[in-house]
Amino acid sequence: MDLHKLEYIVAIAEYENITKAAENLHVSQPTLSTYLALLEKDLGVVLFTREKKSLHITSAGAKYVQASKEILSIKESLYADIYNERNIVLRVGMQLSNLQIFSLAIQHFKQCYPDITINPKLLNSKDAYQQVLKNELDFAYAVGIPNYPEQAYPGVLASVIARWDLKLLLCRNNPVFWQLNMENNCYHKEDSEIISRLPVCYIKQQAQQLDEDIFPALKIVPDQKIEIAKEASQFLLTYVLINNGYTICPYSNISKDFVQLDLPEAFSVYKMMLYKKDHHLTKYEEAFNEMVQQEFRKHPYYYDFSYMDS
């Protein structure tokens, strides 16, 4: 169907005059008259009755004109969506620790929405949260540790998209490894004195949660603490190895030379999507977030330490 010819019919109905409609459409009067005659012949119905220099729409003509307007409206909406997409930019905050996940999600998103621009910013969770509050980001991803992760970021909506249980990790070559109980692959509090004598390696951002909640619950009183910058998190197990220590971190993909023990208490880390309470997620933002969640489901590890096998 030629959409331009639908415009012909709509114009004829509006002006009720072939000559005026032709002038508005920038076509000749004979062209418009011929088109109308052929259309009525093809349909087998009269769309307009002729009376001197005026045309009067019939009931069949009114139905045809209304349908034409609806089709033209759909066309305009479609074109508006197509051209508006070229101007849409998603400002997203994300963390270096999950860079592979976000990279895969961005690739998938660009395949589905090639005209949408994604402007990613690598930030720690605190800075990402602050930039959402200041409207410098449309939405962001952040890590939360409390049992009620939404409380970690007041003033925004927080949607949990992934969760990892915390584990105690140490090397099988550690001198005290075989002194531990480890029944059912769990850490047992009766081993707290042995663990307390080992250096604990941890990411700087974990310090408060470890000191206030996790160590007391596990009855661990560390003799030595080795704090690691967030930027060096991929080397966490390297620090554990060279210091004959241990760490407590989210469930990860580890080398066969290490073991990760379940904890007797329920401690978890959450990945959350943050956005302001007055911000309504667009269909593109929701689509991107769904792709991020899909990638997290496909890659269930928080860190990937498998490189230490090589």
Disulfide bonds with the S-S distance in Angstrom:
none
